[in-house]
Each structure stands twice: as structure tokens, then as C-alpha cells.
Amino acid sequence: MTQNEQPTPSATTGEPDVVIKVLEGRWKLPILFQLSRHRTMRFTDLARSIPNISKRMLAQQLKQMQIDGLVCRLTFDGTAIRIEYQLTDWGKALRPSLASLTKWRKAARKSKRGVGRSLVHSGATAVHRGARVGPEGAKRRATPTKL
């Protein structure tokens, strides 16, 4: 077995924008959740475990996560070369945060409150069912915005 050299993580600072950059994107969190749950996975098993991800996108995301120091690629020599992915120590350090996200989502489901409703209770402005509710509690029509 040979292990590719692990890069120095680019997210060693505590700056939120750097952390967000490392974790941003539609597929990085599902990949992290799967690798956290299964420890080591082959590419095809990882692709099957994440619905709707293309193999090209999975390869791009894994490559970027290797550069960021979250994932390492293990190559096993043998009759057929076998490649597996696992979390680095930096990636493993995210496990408590991933567990907290899972716990938060389960609590939101049980309370049957969406994120918008919980924001209203915290005093933040949120849009719910077409009305904008501000911290003062007054309702007014929301203006649609294009994304």
C-alpha cells in the first residue's frame, strides 16, 4: 500500500470565510458525511451512496478536498489497483461538527419547524409563506428576489 502525500490544510486559520470556502458546494458535505460514517470507501461505493452526483463531479470534489487536506487517497497495489478514500486527521476533526448538524436537523424535524420559523423566534428577519416577518413581529408582503 502506498499513500499519496497529504497536503498541508489550507483551512488552518480560524477565519470563517476560509472555512466556508473549504466546505462550500453542493457535494462536499454529503461526501464528508459518507466518509465519516464508513471510514474508508472506494470511489464507486462513494458514488452509489450519494444520489444524483455524477462521477465527474465526485472526482472534482474529491480532488479539491485532497488539496484542502480533508481527504486522502489510498492506492493499493495488487492484481488490480484499488483506490480508496478516507478522511485525514483534519477531516476527522470535523466529525463532531457533522454530528451536531445531524442532531440539529433531527431536532428541526421533530419540532416540525423549518429554519425560517426558528429565525423568527430568534429575532431575525425571515420569509415564511409569502410574508416577511421582522423582529418587531409586523407582517408585510415579501418582495420576490431573483437568484
PETA-V893924 format. One record per helix or strand of 2 or more residues. SS is the DSSP state (H for helix, E for strand). FROM is the first residue (numbers start at 0). TO is the last residue. If there is no record, write none. Layout:
((SS:FROM:TO) (SS:FROM:TO))
//
This chain:
((E:1:2) (H:15:22) (H:27:37) (E:39:41) (H:42:48) (H:54:66) (E:70:75) (E:81:86) (H:88:91) (H:94:110) (H:114:120) (E:125:127) (E:130:132) (E:138:140))
//
